[in-house]
């Protein structure tokens, strides 16, 4: 699990509920990530330290070097 303070731009951030990953975003820096809500809403920018996201954050993966 990559700690939020060790994230780099373009890292994929993963969130889970009910024990399995069900949402992915792209970290853009300064504690923020971009993602599309599953309910058909618009792409949005959120903070990792928001109450919902902080509770459901399970880790990140760096695909680009």
Secondary structure, 3 states (H helix, E strand, C coil): CCCHHHCCCCCEEEEEECCEEEEEEEEEECCEEEEECCCCCCEEEEECCCHHHHHHEEEEECCCC
